[in-house]
Amino acid sequence: MRILVAEDDAVLADGVMTALRQAGYAVDCVTNGIDAESALAADTFDLLILDIGLPRKSGLDVLKRLRAGDSRVPVLILTGLDAVSDRVRGLDAGADDYLAKPFDLTELTARVRALTRRGMAGSPTLLKHGSLSYDQVGRVATLNGEPIELSAREVSVLEIFVQRAGRLVSKDQLVSHLCEWGDEVSPNAIEVYVHRLRKKLEPGGVRIVTVRGLGYSLEKAGA
């Protein structure tokens, strides 16, 4: 899951990104409203964490334009303005949640999980593929009911495989899902992550099949 943080306070932005990365998310950051709009136009994000008081273009204007373009990406507003009228303005502009500064980072990550569940309305949060189960909100995988020990990168790779189970997943799709700006993930690194996952999934009869030159596919035993 990939998150965009639009926050001009460098210390706060660093704390938010660190907390989210420790929770297993890929996180990119911009420091003004113009760059936020450019990022949202150029890339696909699963969540936007948006400071209202951004320079160059206010977060509220970014939000209004985002919703005017029919984007449904969940938006969590961060702001030092905590009057009822401020919250109402943000929510009316299309925000999904509102968090006033200062805030606790554990509360932020909890709200991110809540918005993830809300964004999956109508879709199952628990995905199953044979003996494999994956909780998209908690980002926890089990095999035959037993938890699988996975690194943050392995979780992200597994996530895209389970979401597209039985379908081809290209290396480019994996890189896009895994990488923040400035990250360089080589084809060899992708192969290493896939190899590690294979070893952990095969005892439960779940296979990652290589389609030479095209990518990979998650299959059940006997498929």
PyRosetta script that sets phi, psi and omega in degrees:
from pyrosetta import init, pose_from_sequence

init()
pose = pose_from_sequence("MRILVAEDDAVLADGVMTALRQAGYAVDCVTNGIDAESALAADTFDLLILDIGLPRKSGLDVLKRLRAGDSRVPVLILTGLDAVSDRVRGLDAGADDYLAKPFDLTELTARVRALTRRGMAGSPTLLKHGSLSYDQVGRVATLNGEPIELSAREVSVLEIFVQRAGRLVSKDQLVSHLCEWGDEVSPNAIEVYVHRLRKKLEPGGVRIVTVRGLGYSLEKAGA")
pose.set_psi(1, 136.4)
pose.set_omega(1, -174.1)
pose.set_phi(2, -116.5)
pose.set_psi(2, 131.5)
pose.set_omega(2, -175.9)
pose.set_phi(3, -122.1)
pose.set_psi(3, 139.0)
pose.set_omega(3, 172.6)
pose.set_phi(4, -105.4)
pose.set_psi(4, 126.7)
pose.set_omega(4, 175.1)
pose.set_phi(5, -106.2)
pose.set_psi(5, 122.6)
pose.set_omega(5, 176.4)
pose.set_phi(6, -111.5)
pose.set_psi(6, 99.2)
pose.set_omega(6, -172.8)
pose.set_phi(7, -151.9)
pose.set_psi(7, 128.1)
pose.set_omega(7, -177.0)
pose.set_phi(8, -93.8)
pose.set_psi(8, -7.5)
pose.set_omega(8, 174.9)
pose.set_phi(9, -83.7)
pose.set_psi(9, 108.4)
pose.set_omega(9, -172.6)
pose.set_phi(10, -61.5)
pose.set_psi(10, -39.8)
pose.set_omega(10, -178.3)
pose.set_phi(11, -66.9)
pose.set_psi(11, -45.8)
pose.set_omega(11, 179.5)
pose.set_phi(12, -65.0)
pose.set_psi(12, -44.6)
pose.set_omega(12, -179.7)
pose.set_phi(13, -59.5)
pose.set_psi(13, -41.7)
pose.set_omega(13, 179.6)
pose.set_phi(14, -63.7)
pose.set_psi(14, -41.5)
pose.set_omega(14, 178.3)
pose.set_phi(15, -64.5)
pose.set_psi(15, -42.3)
pose.set_omega(15, 179.2)
pose.set_phi(16, -63.6)
pose.set_psi(16, -47.0)
pose.set_omega(16, -178.9)
pose.set_phi(17, -63.2)
pose.set_psi(17, -40.5)
pose.set_omega(17, 179.2)
pose.set_phi(18, -62.5)
pose.set_psi(18, -45.6)
pose.set_omega(18, -179.8)
pose.set_phi(19, -62.4)
pose.set_psi(19, -42.5)
pose.set_omega(19, -178.4)
pose.set_phi(20, -70.4)
pose.set_psi(20, -38.8)
pose.set_omega(20, 177.9)
pose.set_phi(21, -65.4)
pose.set_psi(21, -38.2)
pose.set_omega(21, 177.1)
pose.set_phi(22, -64.6)
pose.set_psi(22, -26.3)
pose.set_omega(22, 176.8)
pose.set_phi(23, -82.8)
pose.set_psi(23, -2.5)
pose.set_omega(23, 174.3)
pose.set_phi(24, 99.6)
pose.set_psi(24, 7.7)
pose.set_omega(24, -179.3)
pose.set_phi(25, -90.9)
pose.set_psi(25, 150.3)
pose.set_omega(25, 168.7)
pose.set_phi(26, -87.1)
pose.set_psi(26, 129.2)
pose.set_omega(26, -171.8)
pose.set_phi(27, -130.1)
pose.set_psi(27, 131.5)
pose.set_omega(27, 171.9)
pose.set_phi(28, -117.6)
pose.set_psi(28, 156.8)
pose.set_omega(28, -175.7)
pose.set_phi(29, -136.1)
pose.set_psi(29, 140.1)
pose.set_omega(29, 170.7)
pose.set_phi(30, -126.9)
pose.set_psi(30, 159.9)
pose.set_omega(30, -172.8)
pose.set_phi(31, -118.2)
pose.set_psi(31, 4.7)
pose.set_omega(31, 176.4)
pose.set_phi(32, -150.6)
pose.set_psi(32, 165.2)
pose.set_omega(32, -174.3)
pose.set_phi(33, -67.0)
pose.set_psi(33, -35.7)
pose.set_omega(33, 179.6)
pose.set_phi(34, -63.6)
pose.set_psi(34, -45.8)
pose.set_omega(34, 179.1)
pose.set_phi(35, -66.4)
pose.set_psi(35, -32.2)
pose.set_omega(35, 177.4)
pose.set_phi(36, -63.0)
pose.set_psi(36, -45.5)
pose.set_omega(36, 179.2)
pose.set_phi(37, -63.4)
pose.set_psi(37, -40.7)
pose.set_omega(37, 179.4)
pose.set_phi(38, -63.5)
pose.set_psi(38, -42.4)
pose.set_omega(38, -179.9)
pose.set_phi(39, -64.3)
pose.set_psi(39, -43.1)
pose.set_omega(39, -178.9)
pose.set_phi(40, -66.6)
pose.set_psi(40, -30.2)
pose.set_omega(40, 178.5)
pose.set_phi(41, -77.1)
pose.set_psi(41, -31.1)
pose.set_omega(41, -173.1)
pose.set_phi(42, -89.9)
pose.set_psi(42, -29.5)
pose.set_omega(42, -174.3)
pose.set_phi(43, -129.5)
pose.set_psi(43, 165.3)
pose.set_omega(43, 177.4)
pose.set_phi(44, -103.2)
pose.set_psi(44, 125.8)
pose.set_omega(44, 179.1)
pose.set_phi(45, -121.8)
pose.set_psi(45, 151.3)
pose.set_omega(45, 179.5)
pose.set_phi(46, -90.6)
pose.set_psi(46, -16.0)
pose.set_omega(46, -178.7)
pose.set_phi(47, -160.3)
pose.set_psi(47, 142.8)
pose.set_omega(47, 174.4)
pose.set_phi(48, -116.6)
pose.set_psi(48, 123.9)
pose.set_omega(48, 172.7)
pose.set_phi(49, -104.2)
pose.set_psi(49, 114.9)
pose.set_omega(49, -163.3)
pose.set_phi(50, -124.3)
pose.set_psi(50, 120.2)
pose.set_omega(50, 172.6)
pose.set_phi(51, -80.2)
pose.set_psi(51, 131.6)
pose.set_omega(51, -179.4)
pose.set_phi(52, -69.0)
pose.set_psi(52, -36.5)
pose.set_omega(52, -174.1)
pose.set_phi(53, -89.8)
pose.set_psi(53, 47.9)
pose.set_omega(53, -179.9)
pose.set_phi(54, -76.7)
pose.set_psi(54, 146.8)
pose.set_omega(54, 173.6)
pose.set_phi(55, -75.1)
pose.set_psi(55, 164.3)
pose.set_omega(55, 176.9)
pose.set_phi(56, 71.5)
pose.set_psi(56, -42.0)
pose.set_omega(56, 174.1)
pose.set_phi(57, -155.6)
pose.set_psi(57, 127.8)
pose.set_omega(57, -174.4)
pose.set_phi(58, -65.4)
pose.set_psi(58, 152.4)
pose.set_omega(58, 177.3)
pose.set_phi(59, -60.6)
pose.set_psi(59, -33.3)
pose.set_omega(59, 179.0)
pose.set_phi(60, -63.9)
pose.set_psi(60, -40.4)
pose.set_omega(60, 177.6)
pose.set_phi(61, -67.8)
pose.set_psi(61, -37.7)
pose.set_omega(61, 175.9)
pose.set_phi(62, -60.6)
pose.set_psi(62, -44.9)
pose.set_omega(62, -179.3)
pose.set_phi(63, -63.4)
pose.set_psi(63, -45.0)
pose.set_omega(63, -179.7)
pose.set_phi(64, -60.8)
pose.set_psi(64, -42.9)
pose.set_omega(64, -179.4)
pose.set_phi(65, -68.1)
pose.set_psi(65, -37.2)
pose.set_omega(65, 178.2)
pose.set_phi(66, -59.8)
pose.set_psi(66, -47.1)
pose.set_omega(66, -178.9)
pose.set_phi(67, -72.7)
pose.set_psi(67, -30.9)
pose.set_omega(67, 177.0)
pose.set_phi(68, -63.8)
pose.set_psi(68, -26.3)
pose.set_omega(68, 177.7)
pose.set_phi(69, -89.3)
pose.set_psi(69, 13.1)
pose.set_omega(69, 177.0)
pose.set_phi(70, 66.3)
pose.set_psi(70, 20.3)
pose.set_omega(70, 175.7)
pose.set_phi(71, -72.2)
pose.set_psi(71, 136.8)
pose.set_omega(71, 179.2)
pose.set_phi(72, -107.9)
pose.set_psi(72, 11.7)
pose.set_omega(72, 179.4)
pose.set_phi(73, -58.1)
pose.set_psi(73, 130.5)
pose.set_omega(73, 178.5)
pose.set_phi(74, -61.7)
pose.set_psi(74, 141.5)
pose.set_omega(74, -178.1)
pose.set_phi(75, -127.3)
pose.set_psi(75, 126.1)
pose.set_omega(75, 174.4)
pose.set_phi(76, -110.5)
pose.set_psi(76, 118.3)
pose.set_omega(76, -179.4)
pose.set_phi(77, -85.5)
pose.set_psi(77, 134.5)
pose.set_omega(77, 169.9)
pose.set_phi(78, -113.9)
pose.set_psi(78, 131.3)
pose.set_omega(78, -179.7)
pose.set_phi(79, -161.1)
pose.set_psi(79, 154.1)
pose.set_omega(79, 173.9)
pose.set_phi(80, -84.9)
pose.set_psi(80, -6.0)
pose.set_omega(80, -179.8)
pose.set_phi(81, -91.4)
pose.set_psi(81, 114.0)
pose.set_omega(81, -172.6)
pose.set_phi(82, -121.5)
pose.set_psi(82, 16.6)
pose.set_omega(82, 175.3)
pose.set_phi(83, -70.3)
pose.set_psi(83, 153.7)
pose.set_omega(83, 179.5)
pose.set_phi(84, -55.9)
pose.set_psi(84, -41.6)
pose.set_omega(84, -178.9)
pose.set_phi(85, -62.3)
pose.set_psi(85, -34.4)
pose.set_omega(85, 178.4)
pose.set_phi(86, -68.1)
pose.set_psi(86, -43.1)
pose.set_omega(86, 178.9)
pose.set_phi(87, -63.9)
pose.set_psi(87, -42.2)
pose.set_omega(87, -179.9)
pose.set_phi(88, -62.2)
pose.set_psi(88, -42.9)
pose.set_omega(88, 178.9)
pose.set_phi(89, -59.8)
pose.set_psi(89, -44.1)
pose.set_omega(89, -179.6)
pose.set_phi(90, -65.9)
pose.set_psi(90, -44.4)
pose.set_omega(90, -179.9)
pose.set_phi(91, -67.6)
pose.set_psi(91, -39.1)
pose.set_omega(91, 178.1)
pose.set_phi(92, -66.2)
pose.set_psi(92, -28.2)
pose.set_omega(92, 179.6)
pose.set_phi(93, -77.1)
pose.set_psi(93, -10.8)
pose.set_omega(93, 175.5)
pose.set_phi(94, 120.8)
pose.set_psi(94, 8.5)
pose.set_omega(94, 177.6)
pose.set_phi(95, -71.1)
pose.set_psi(95, 152.1)
pose.set_omega(95, 179.0)
pose.set_phi(96, -97.2)
pose.set_psi(96, -23.6)
pose.set_omega(96, 179.3)
pose.set_phi(97, -157.1)
pose.set_psi(97, 167.4)
pose.set_omega(97, -170.3)
pose.set_phi(98, -144.3)
pose.set_psi(98, 126.5)
pose.set_omega(98, 179.9)
pose.set_phi(99, -131.0)
pose.set_psi(99, 120.1)
pose.set_omega(99, -177.1)
pose.set_phi(100, -85.7)
pose.set_psi(100, 141.9)
pose.set_omega(100, 175.4)
pose.set_phi(101, -82.7)
pose.set_psi(101, 145.8)
pose.set_omega(101, -5.7)
pose.set_phi(102, -77.5)
pose.set_psi(102, 157.3)
pose.set_omega(102, -179.3)
pose.set_phi(103, -140.5)
pose.set_psi(103, 163.3)
pose.set_omega(103, 178.3)
pose.set_phi(104, -89.4)
pose.set_psi(104, 135.8)
pose.set_omega(104, -176.9)
pose.set_phi(105, -65.1)
pose.set_psi(105, -28.4)
pose.set_omega(105, 176.9)
pose.set_phi(106, -67.2)
pose.set_psi(106, -34.7)
pose.set_omega(106, 176.5)
pose.set_phi(107, -68.5)
pose.set_psi(107, -38.7)
pose.set_omega(107, 177.7)
pose.set_phi(108, -59.0)
pose.set_psi(108, -49.1)
pose.set_omega(108, -178.4)
pose.set_phi(109, -65.6)
pose.set_psi(109, -32.7)
pose.set_omega(109, 176.4)
pose.set_phi(110, -65.5)
pose.set_psi(110, -40.7)
pose.set_omega(110, 178.4)
pose.set_phi(111, -67.9)
pose.set_psi(111, -34.8)
pose.set_omega(111, 175.9)
pose.set_phi(112, -62.0)
pose.set_psi(112, -44.2)
pose.set_omega(112, 177.8)
pose.set_phi(113, -62.5)
pose.set_psi(113, -40.5)
pose.set_omega(113, 179.7)
pose.set_phi(114, -63.8)
pose.set_psi(114, -42.3)
pose.set_omega(114, 179.1)
pose.set_phi(115, -67.0)
pose.set_psi(115, -33.5)
pose.set_omega(115, 176.2)
pose.set_phi(116, -62.1)
pose.set_psi(116, -45.4)
pose.set_omega(116, 178.0)
pose.set_phi(117, -61.6)
pose.set_psi(117, -43.6)
pose.set_omega(117, -178.6)
pose.set_phi(118, -63.6)
pose.set_psi(118, -38.6)
pose.set_omega(118, 180.0)
pose.set_phi(119, -68.3)
pose.set_psi(119, -17.2)
pose.set_omega(119, 179.5)
pose.set_phi(120, -98.5)
pose.set_psi(120, 14.9)
pose.set_omega(120, -179.9)
pose.set_phi(121, -52.7)
pose.set_psi(121, 126.9)
pose.set_omega(121, -178.5)
pose.set_phi(122, 90.6)
pose.set_psi(122, -10.7)
pose.set_omega(122, 178.0)
pose.set_phi(123, -115.5)
pose.set_psi(123, 146.4)
pose.set_omega(123, -179.9)
pose.set_phi(124, -69.4)
pose.set_psi(124, 138.1)
pose.set_omega(124, 175.9)
pose.set_phi(125, -84.0)
pose.set_psi(125, -23.5)
pose.set_omega(125, 177.8)
pose.set_phi(126, -105.7)
pose.set_psi(126, 115.7)
pose.set_omega(126, 179.7)
pose.set_phi(127, -101.6)
pose.set_psi(127, 137.9)
pose.set_omega(127, -179.5)
pose.set_phi(128, -125.5)
pose.set_psi(128, 141.1)
pose.set_omega(128, 178.2)
pose.set_phi(129, -145.2)
pose.set_psi(129, 96.7)
pose.set_omega(129, -173.5)
pose.set_phi(130, 63.3)
pose.set_psi(130, -126.8)
pose.set_omega(130, -179.0)
pose.set_phi(131, -84.1)
pose.set_psi(131, -1.2)
pose.set_omega(131, -177.7)
pose.set_phi(132, -95.0)
pose.set_psi(132, 132.1)
pose.set_omega(132, 173.6)
pose.set_phi(133, -124.5)
pose.set_psi(133, 141.3)
pose.set_omega(133, 179.8)
pose.set_phi(134, -136.0)
pose.set_psi(134, 122.6)
pose.set_omega(134, 177.8)
pose.set_phi(135, -89.4)
pose.set_psi(135, 110.6)
pose.set_omega(135, -175.5)
pose.set_phi(136, -70.1)
pose.set_psi(136, -24.4)
pose.set_omega(136, 179.8)
pose.set_phi(137, -84.1)
pose.set_psi(137, -53.6)
pose.set_omega(137, 179.2)
pose.set_phi(138, -76.3)
pose.set_psi(138, -15.3)
pose.set_omega(138, -179.3)
pose.set_phi(139, 56.3)
pose.set_psi(139, 49.3)
pose.set_omega(139, 179.6)
pose.set_phi(140, -123.4)
pose.set_psi(140, 136.0)
pose.set_omega(140, 179.8)
pose.set_phi(141, -115.4)
pose.set_psi(141, 143.8)
pose.set_omega(141, 174.2)
pose.set_phi(142, -130.1)
pose.set_psi(142, 151.7)
pose.set_omega(142, 177.2)
pose.set_phi(143, -127.5)
pose.set_psi(143, 118.8)
pose.set_omega(143, -174.2)
pose.set_phi(144, 54.6)
pose.set_psi(144, 36.7)
pose.set_omega(144, 176.4)
pose.set_phi(145, 83.7)
pose.set_psi(145, -4.6)
pose.set_omega(145, -178.9)
pose.set_phi(146, -103.8)
pose.set_psi(146, 134.7)
pose.set_omega(146, 179.8)
pose.set_phi(147, -60.3)
pose.set_psi(147, 144.1)
pose.set_omega(147, 176.3)
pose.set_phi(148, -104.0)
pose.set_psi(148, 130.9)
pose.set_omega(148, 176.4)
pose.set_phi(149, -79.3)
pose.set_psi(149, 117.4)
pose.set_omega(149, -176.9)
pose.set_phi(150, -134.2)
pose.set_psi(150, 143.7)
pose.set_omega(150, 171.9)
pose.set_phi(151, -73.9)
pose.set_psi(151, 167.3)
pose.set_omega(151, 179.6)
pose.set_phi(152, -59.1)
pose.set_psi(152, -42.1)
pose.set_omega(152, 179.3)
pose.set_phi(153, -66.2)
pose.set_psi(153, -39.1)
pose.set_omega(153, 179.0)
pose.set_phi(154, -65.2)
pose.set_psi(154, -37.9)
pose.set_omega(154, 176.5)
pose.set_phi(155, -60.9)
pose.set_psi(155, -43.9)
pose.set_omega(155, -178.6)
pose.set_phi(156, -64.9)
pose.set_psi(156, -38.8)
pose.set_omega(156, 177.1)
pose.set_phi(157, -66.6)
pose.set_psi(157, -45.6)
pose.set_omega(157, 179.6)
pose.set_phi(158, -61.4)
pose.set_psi(158, -39.0)
pose.set_omega(158, -178.6)
pose.set_phi(159, -55.9)
pose.set_psi(159, -48.2)
pose.set_omega(159, -177.8)
pose.set_phi(160, -70.2)
pose.set_psi(160, -33.2)
pose.set_omega(160, 177.4)
pose.set_phi(161, -65.4)
pose.set_psi(161, -45.7)
pose.set_omega(161, -176.9)
pose.set_phi(162, -68.0)
pose.set_psi(162, -38.5)
pose.set_omega(162, 179.3)
pose.set_phi(163, -65.0)
pose.set_psi(163, -24.4)
pose.set_omega(163, -179.3)
pose.set_phi(164, -120.0)
pose.set_psi(164, 32.3)
pose.set_omega(164, -175.9)
pose.set_phi(165, -53.1)
pose.set_psi(165, 132.4)
pose.set_omega(165, 179.0)
pose.set_phi(166, 83.6)
pose.set_psi(166, -5.9)
pose.set_omega(166, 179.0)
pose.set_phi(167, -114.0)
pose.set_psi(167, 159.2)
pose.set_omega(167, -179.1)
pose.set_phi(168, -71.4)
pose.set_psi(168, 133.8)
pose.set_omega(168, 174.5)
pose.set_phi(169, -119.1)
pose.set_psi(169, 117.7)
pose.set_omega(169, -178.4)
pose.set_phi(170, -81.3)
pose.set_psi(170, 162.9)
pose.set_omega(170, 176.5)
pose.set_phi(171, -64.5)
pose.set_psi(171, -34.1)
pose.set_omega(171, 178.3)
pose.set_phi(172, -62.8)
pose.set_psi(172, -39.5)
pose.set_omega(172, 177.8)
pose.set_phi(173, -64.4)
pose.set_psi(173, -39.7)
pose.set_omega(173, 179.2)
pose.set_phi(174, -64.8)
pose.set_psi(174, -43.7)
pose.set_omega(174, 179.8)
pose.set_phi(175, -62.1)
pose.set_psi(175, -44.1)
pose.set_omega(175, -179.5)
pose.set_phi(176, -61.6)
pose.set_psi(176, -38.4)
pose.set_omega(176, -178.1)
pose.set_phi(177, -73.7)
pose.set_psi(177, -31.3)
pose.set_omega(177, -174.1)
pose.set_phi(178, -87.9)
pose.set_psi(178, -32.2)
pose.set_omega(178, -160.3)
pose.set_phi(179, -98.2)
pose.set_psi(179, 139.1)
pose.set_omega(179, 166.6)
pose.set_phi(180, -91.1)
pose.set_psi(180, 167.4)
pose.set_omega(180, 176.3)
pose.set_phi(181, -58.1)
pose.set_psi(181, 138.8)
pose.set_omega(181, 178.1)
pose.set_phi(182, 87.0)
pose.set_psi(182, -15.3)
pose.set_omega(182, 175.5)
pose.set_phi(183, -71.7)
pose.set_psi(183, 144.3)
pose.set_omega(183, 173.4)
pose.set_phi(184, -124.4)
pose.set_psi(184, 107.1)
pose.set_omega(184, 178.1)
pose.set_phi(185, -110.4)
pose.set_psi(185, 113.3)
pose.set_omega(185, -176.0)
pose.set_phi(186, -80.2)
pose.set_psi(186, 160.1)
pose.set_omega(186, 174.5)
pose.set_phi(187, -55.0)
pose.set_psi(187, -34.8)
pose.set_omega(187, 179.1)
pose.set_phi(188, -65.1)
pose.set_psi(188, -38.0)
pose.set_omega(188, 178.5)
pose.set_phi(189, -65.1)
pose.set_psi(189, -41.5)
pose.set_omega(189, 177.1)
pose.set_phi(190, -58.8)
pose.set_psi(190, -43.2)
pose.set_omega(190, 180.0)
pose.set_phi(191, -62.5)
pose.set_psi(191, -35.6)
pose.set_omega(191, 178.4)
pose.set_phi(192, -65.7)
pose.set_psi(192, -45.9)
pose.set_omega(192, 179.0)
pose.set_phi(193, -61.1)
pose.set_psi(193, -43.2)
pose.set_omega(193, -179.6)
pose.set_phi(194, -64.5)
pose.set_psi(194, -42.0)
pose.set_omega(194, 179.5)
pose.set_phi(195, -60.7)
pose.set_psi(195, -43.8)
pose.set_omega(195, 179.7)
pose.set_phi(196, -63.1)
pose.set_psi(196, -42.4)
pose.set_omega(196, 178.9)
pose.set_phi(197, -63.7)
pose.set_psi(197, -41.5)
pose.set_omega(197, 179.1)
pose.set_phi(198, -53.5)
pose.set_psi(198, -48.6)
pose.set_omega(198, -176.6)
pose.set_phi(199, -62.4)
pose.set_psi(199, -31.5)
pose.set_omega(199, -177.7)
pose.set_phi(200, -84.1)
pose.set_psi(200, -25.7)
pose.set_omega(200, -176.2)
pose.set_phi(201, -94.1)
pose.set_psi(201, -30.4)
pose.set_omega(201, -173.4)
pose.set_phi(202, -61.5)
pose.set_psi(202, -32.7)
pose.set_omega(202, 176.8)
pose.set_phi(203, -60.1)
pose.set_psi(203, -22.7)
pose.set_omega(203, 178.4)
pose.set_phi(204, -96.7)
pose.set_psi(204, 8.9)
pose.set_omega(204, 177.5)
pose.set_phi(205, 79.3)
pose.set_psi(205, 19.5)
pose.set_omega(205, 178.0)
pose.set_phi(206, -109.2)
pose.set_psi(206, 127.7)
pose.set_omega(206, -173.6)
pose.set_phi(207, -117.3)
pose.set_psi(207, 145.0)
pose.set_omega(207, 168.5)
pose.set_phi(208, -105.9)
pose.set_psi(208, 110.4)
pose.set_omega(208, -175.4)
pose.set_phi(209, -93.7)
pose.set_psi(209, 132.5)
pose.set_omega(209, 176.3)
pose.set_phi(210, -87.1)
pose.set_psi(210, 126.4)
pose.set_omega(210, 173.3)
pose.set_phi(211, -104.1)
pose.set_psi(211, 100.7)
pose.set_omega(211, -168.7)
pose.set_phi(212, -53.7)
pose.set_psi(212, 127.3)
pose.set_omega(212, 177.5)
pose.set_phi(213, 82.7)
pose.set_psi(213, -7.8)
pose.set_omega(213, -175.8)
pose.set_phi(214, -120.1)
pose.set_psi(214, -41.0)
pose.set_omega(214, -179.0)
pose.set_phi(215, 151.5)
pose.set_psi(215, -139.3)
pose.set_omega(215, -174.3)
pose.set_phi(216, -138.5)
pose.set_psi(216, 162.9)
pose.set_omega(216, 176.3)
pose.set_phi(217, -144.4)
pose.set_psi(217, 136.0)
pose.set_omega(217, 177.6)
pose.set_phi(218, -87.7)
pose.set_psi(218, 121.6)
pose.set_omega(218, -175.6)
pose.set_phi(219, -128.7)
pose.set_psi(219, 157.1)
pose.set_omega(219, 172.3)
pose.set_phi(220, -85.7)
pose.set_psi(220, 161.4)
pose.set_omega(220, 176.7)
pose.set_phi(221, -59.1)
pose.set_psi(221, 134.9)
pose.set_omega(221, 178.7)
pose.set_phi(222, 87.0)
pose.set_psi(222, -7.3)
pose.set_omega(222, -179.2)
pose.set_phi(223, -77.3)
pose.dump_pdb("model.pdb")
